[in-house]
C-alpha cells in the first residue's frame, strides 16, 4: 500500500502538467510505466534485498539458488507479475490520455503500448525457455560456489 501512496505524487504531477496545456512527452509514458512496474515488482524486490542484507550483515540464512522446477515456477510467476505491471501501466497511460482529451497533444505516450507488449512477449519467451530447458543445479564443490557468487561469502 505504501508503494501506491508514494507513486501518487508522480501521477498527480503528470496530470497537472498535462492539464495545464503541455504536450505529453515520452517521459509521461515512462512515468506511467514506472508506476505500474513499481507497484507490481516492489514487494518482491524488497523481499530479495532483505534476504541478502540479513545474510550479509545479520547472520541470516543464505539465499537459495532456484533450479529446475522451482526456477521454472518462479519464471511463470514473473510472467504474471509482468502482465500485472503492464496492465497497470496501460491503464495509467489510458487515464492520462483520456484526461487530456486531445489526440495531438498525447501522441507520444501512445508509443509505450507496443513497448509494453514487447516486454510481456519477452517475459513469456523467457518463461517458455526455462520450461523447455530448466536451469541446472549449481555445482557441488566449494571452488565453483565461490566463482558463482563471491558476494555471498563473508570477508
N, C-alpha and C positions, 0 to 999 in steps of 0.2 A: 504494500500500500504506500509505503514511503517513497518508492520509486515513482509512482504515479504523481504524488504530490510534488516531488522535485522536478518533474517534467512540465508541470503546469505553467511555470513562468516562460519556458521556451515556446510553448504553444500559444500562450497569450501574447507574447512579443511578436510572433509571426502574424497573428491575426490582426493586431493593432497596426503593424507595419503595412499589411496589405489593405486594410480598410482605409488607411489614410491616402490611398491612391497610388502607392508604389507598385511597380511591376514586379511580379513574382520572378525570382531567380532560382537557379539550381540549388542555392543554399536553403531556400524554403523547403524544397523537396528533401534535401539532406536532413533538415531538422525533423521532418516527419518520419523519415527512415530511422533516424537516431532514436526518436521517441519509441517507435514500435519495437526495435531490437533491444532497447534498454529495458523495456517492460518485460519482454519475453525471456531475455537471457540474464538479467541482473541477478536473480536469486541463485542460479547455478554458478555464476562467476564468483559470487561472494562465498558460496559453499566451497568451491575449488580453492580459492585463496585462503580460506580459514583452515582447511585441511593441511595445506602446505605450510602455512605460518605456524600452526600448532605443532607440526612435526619438527620444524626447524628450530623454533625458539621455546617451546613449552613441553618437550618430550612427549608429544602426541604420537599416535600411530603413523606409520609410513603410508603415503598414498598408495593406493592399489593400482596395478597395471592391468587394465582390461584387455582381454584377448579372447578369441574365439566367439562363442555365442554372446558373452557379456558385452563385448565391444560392438557386435552387430546390433544388439538391442539398444545400446547407447546411441548408435548412429541413427537408428529408426526414431528414437525419442528426439534426437536433434532435428530430424525432418519435421516432426510435429511442432517443435518449438520454432523452427524457421518459418513454417507455414503460418503459425500464430503471429509471429513478428511481422511477416509480410502483410497479413490481413489487417493488423493494427495500423501499419504504415499506410496501406492503401486507403483505409477509412479516414485516417488523418489527412492524407492528401486530398481525398474527395471532399472532406469537410472544408479545408482551406479553399479549394477551387470553388465550391458552392457558396462559400461565404463572400468571396469577391464577386462572383457572378458575371465576370467579364472574360470571355474566352481569349481575347487578345492579350489581356493582362496576365493570364495564368497559363500561358503556353509552355513555359519552361518546366514547371513541376510535373506536367503530364508525361515528360520523358522518363520519369522514375518508374512508371508502371512496367515497362519492358525489363528494366533492371531488376525489379523485384521478382519478376517471373524467371529471369535468368538465375538469380540467386537460389530460388526454390528448385529449379531444374538441376543445378549443380549439386545441391544438397541431396536430392533424390539419387542422382548418379553415384555420389559418394556412398550412400547407404546401400545401393544395389551392388556396388563393387565389393563392399565388405560383407555382403550376404553371400556372394559367389566365392570370393577369396577372403575368408576370415583372417584377422590378424593373428600371427603366430605368437605363441607364448614367449616371454623373454628368456634369454639364455640363463642357464642354471649356475654358471661359475661366477665368482666374485669379480674377476677382472672384466668380464663382459658387462656386469651390472654397473661398474664404475664408468665404463665408456658410455653406457646408455644414459645414465642420469647422475652425473657427478654433483649436481646442485642439491641432491638429496642427502649426500654424505655430510657428516659433521667435520669441521676443520680440526 
